[in-house]
């Protein structure tokens, strides 16, 4: 999930609202915290995962999910991508801009700003073959 905005506070607000709403919908739809996985043949790992999620609590799960998404100003998003590259090497990302009842104008503004200010920098990393070194 990607929320790109020129205003950091507004990006955070939209991420917390719409990423969280999307996460809640997935958790509900797939009954991810349910106990039925533990009783279903072939789903033991899901059962263990559901137990861990119940132990963590839904609020902590939502916060963790939102924190892991790409959101912020273009510079904040680029710093997140740099951090991921430093940890994992060259990576790709699949960006979704409309989710969790995000209004069309918010999603479109986010997508256009990302395309204008984040994407060219990320493409330049690939084109230059630039390698980030992990902090020692």
Buried (B, 14 or more C-beta within 10 A) or exposed (E): BBBBBEEEEBBBBBBBBBBBBBBBEEBEEEEBBBEEBEEEEEBEEBBEBBBEBBEEEBEEBBBEBBEEBBBBBBEBBBEBBBEBBEEEEEEEEEBBBBBBEBEEEBBEBBBEBBEEBBBEBBEEBEEEEEEBEEEE
